Amino acid sequence: MTAPVTTDEADARPLPRAGAGAAHATGSGHGPATVADDTTASADRFAAPAALVAEVAARFAEEVDRDARPPREAIAAMREHGLLAAAVPVALGGAGATLAELSAIATTLGRACAATGMVFAMHHGQAMALWRHGGVGLGVSEMVEAVRGGALVASSTTEKGIGGDARRSTCAVEVSSSGRIHLRKDAPVISYATEADAVFVTARRDPDAAPSDQRLVICLPAETTLTQTSTWDTLGLRGTCSNGWVLEADTHEDRVLRDDYATISAQTVLPVSHVLWASVWLGIAADAADRARRTVRRQARAAVGTTPPGALRLAELLVELQTFGDAVRHAAERFDAVADDPSVLESTSYALAANALKINASEQVVDIVTTAMRIIGIAGFAASGPASVARHLRDAHGAAVMVSNDRLLQNDAVLALTSGAIL
C-alpha cells in the first residue's frame, strides 16, 4: 500500500515507476489513442481480467462494508491485472481502452463490490486527464508512466466552505522563485486517500485568482502531508473511505497540468466520471436483479405449472434494468465518438446530457434494488445471506448524494435556458 504522509503515519513510499522505455506524455490532442489492431481481437478483451478482479472483490465485499475499510485486495488485483492502466493510450504504451470498455469493467466490478467499482471509476475520471490535458512537463510524464505501471490516483476537488462545488476553490497554488509550489486544502472528503499513489488536487491558479480560475495539481506521497479531520461512517459505499483531510503539499510546478480545470472538467472529468459512476450503479442493480431472478426461479421449480407471484414484477424489473443499461452504454459510446471534439464536449447540451445520466442512474439504481428486495421477500430484507440485497440498497442510496442531484439540477436550471437535451 502506498499512501501520502499522515500525522499518524510517516512512512510514505515513493511513487511507483513503470519499467524502462515507457513513452512520455506528449500533451498533443485530447482524445484517447486508437487501439492498435493487435489489441482489438475481441470486443470483450477486458472481460477475463475484470472477472478475476471481481472474484477477489466479491470475496471481501462484506468485510470491506462491515469494517468501512478500503478494498485493498481488489485494488491489488486491479493493479496486477492491468485494470488501473487500462485507459493509457497505445501511443504511451497502454491498452487504449475506450470509455465503453471501461464502462463494462466498472459494471462487472460494481456487481461484486460497489466500493471496488467506485475506486476504479474515480481513478479513471482523474487519470484520463493526464494524457488528455497534462502537457509535456516531466512531472506529468512521470505520472503517466506510473499509471501505466499500476499507480492508483485519488482526487481532492471539494473544499470546506464552498458547499461541495468542485468548480470553485479557496486554496491556491503558491509559486516560489525556484519553481516549487505550495498548497494547503481543507477537504471534507478524499476517497481512499491512504491507498493512493497520487492525489490530484484542484486549487486556484494563484492567490489572486478568482475561485473558478482553477488548476489541477499532482500531489505525490513523498511531497504530501495528510491530517485526518473526519471519519467515513456512512450508510453505504463504506469501502470508499472518503474521510476528511487537510492536505498540504510542497511540489514542483511541472506537476501542474497544462489545461485549466474548467477545460479538464468539461472535456474529461465530468463526462467520464458520470458514465463510470453510472456503470458501477448499473452493476449494483444487475446483481440485485440476479438475486431476484434466482428467487423466482426457485419458486417456479417448487410449484411447477403455476406462475410465481413475483414473476410479473421480475419482468417489469428487467425492463427497467435493460433501459438503464442501454442509457449507460449509449452515453459511453457517445463520449468515444466525440472524445476529440472540444466543441461538443464543452457544449451546454453535452453537459446537460452528462448530468442527466448521473441523475437518472442514481434514481434508477434505488428503484431497481428496492423492487428486487420486494420480489425476494424477507430473505432480501435480511442483513446477510445469499439473497440479501441490504448492502446493495445502502450503496444505491449513496448515488444521489455523491455530488448532490440537487446541485446538478440547480446547474441544469441555468443551462436549460440556453440549450435543449441531446437526443
Disulfide bonds with the S-S distance in Angstrom:
none
